[in-house]
């Protein structure tokens, strides 16, 4: 802390930027001299810029860091405040440099780090406090707090009261005349077209006028009640002094400058005929009486007859029809019965009415087609006995019963027939069984099944004997499989990703390096042949279905290490989560 003796700072000023830029920066320059008089010349000197509010709230309102290479600088540095690495909003609130230096806002904040409160109220002439720390690797040093205030020699400012120059109405050159609020309001009204002092171009009284280019010499403008229109004075119309009619059908009267026209309509001479005028030949009057099959008067007559025969006045029911009643010589409404699906509508000549009759036919009356089975069998009896089936006999159908053989029982229920095996099937009855599907239970206890039998089970297959792949085998070992049993050779190309589902023996033309396995299961034995020409060490790991790190693979001797231009044979035996590895190279 005591190795720096002199701090000489040259300037602290605003750096003016182009008007198009959004923010300003401050330039802070100085020189750092050690206590022994030598300047700081460290490669990485870290400067921390802190700006605080001026009041007792003492809020940290801005923080950023700069890292400078001060080698060959003679201790001189220059910082552009506002262009360093900014601290996060959780440290200083995240406001921009122009925001925290502006005195226009009523309140600035909130800030996360304050001596009291969380914001401050800037005054028109308030300053900001600048505190700079630097660290050349020997420990942090703090420069005494300094105030940032208005620069007396500033000729041009980016903002006026917080507003940028492009936000203000201004005069380029000359002297602007002060404007009252009333004048400002009138200027805004003039811009928006609502001024009461001036008319907007192309309007009169706020109403659009015709395009002057469309006017011809001698034309003028006049109001037509809804808008302005052009006209020629003295030629816009003719004044009618009197209207007369040459006949009595139309009369005209004039009073107080207005004319009334009357059309004389009637049923007498010298009038225009009305709709009920008898002068119109064969015209129906609105109250004319009708005859024939119609009765009553227009416009709502009634149908009283059909072909000159009276129709009963009784209102018919739904579904009724008109029937001629000779006794009363009248058409009367007669209802029809509602027949069922197995009935038909027939006319009873005795009762003289329609009635429903059942539909029935004798079998000998059916000369074509065939009756469905559900209408009854055609065997020895009309109704089948329990257990009988309808069986074709070559010329038709007959009822017959299923006959069960030895150790077989047949029962039937609702919609089903069940055949049970009551005991073992004798060898004489069973010649060959072809098992294309599966054999479940204990149906087969001895004998030989030829061909291929698929056994689908999610459990275990148990045998008290042995599972033998050849009838010439003399081994006494039993087979128990947990996991993968696969024995074939697979060419893995030049891949370093080996899937042991492809074969227990695989070879690859890749060089010895990092190999990734999958589907290496516990109890399995695997062989990998690396034929790559490059030498080097091999390492192994497994990604699926479980994960094995390189440390799970134990090799004796340590390795494997392949010889250049030689093949290497590597054998793996997995037990638990450990894979025991042996290898031979030089092939």
FENCORMO-V345649 format. One record per run of one state. SS is the DSSP state (A for helix, B for strand, O for the rest). FROM is the first residue (numbers start at 1). TO is the last residue. Records with the same first field share a line. If there is no record, write none. Layout:
SS = FROM-TO + FROM-TO
//
This chain:
O = 1-3 + 16-24 + 35-38 + 40-44 + 53-59 + 69-75 + 82-84 + 87-88 + 93-96 + 102-107 + 110-118 + 121-127 + 136-139 + 149-158 + 161-162 + 168-180 + 193-202 + 205-206 + 209-211 + 215-218 + 224-227 + 233-249 + 256-257 + 264-264 + 267-271 + 274-288 + 290-293 + 296-296 + 298-301 + 304-304 + 307-308 + 312-320 + 326-329 + 335-342 + 349-352 + 359-362 + 366-372 + 376-387 + 393-396 + 402-407 + 414-415 + 422-426 + 430-488 + 492-496 + 503-504 + 509-513 + 519-524 + 531-535 + 538-538 + 545-547 + 549-549 + 556-560 + 563-567 + 576-577 + 586-587
B = 4-15 + 25-34 + 39-39 + 45-52 + 60-68 + 76-81 + 85-86 + 108-109 + 119-120 + 128-135 + 140-148 + 159-160 + 163-164 + 203-204 + 207-208 + 219-223 + 228-232 + 250-255 + 258-263 + 265-266 + 272-273 + 289-289 + 294-295 + 297-297 + 302-303 + 305-306 + 309-311 + 321-325 + 330-334 + 343-348 + 353-358 + 388-392 + 397-401 + 408-413 + 416-421 + 489-491 + 497-499 + 505-508 + 514-518 + 525-530 + 536-537 + 539-544 + 548-548 + 553-555 + 561-562 + 568-575 + 578-585
A = 89-92 + 97-101 + 165-167 + 181-192 + 212-214 + 363-365 + 373-375 + 427-429 + 500-502 + 550-552
//
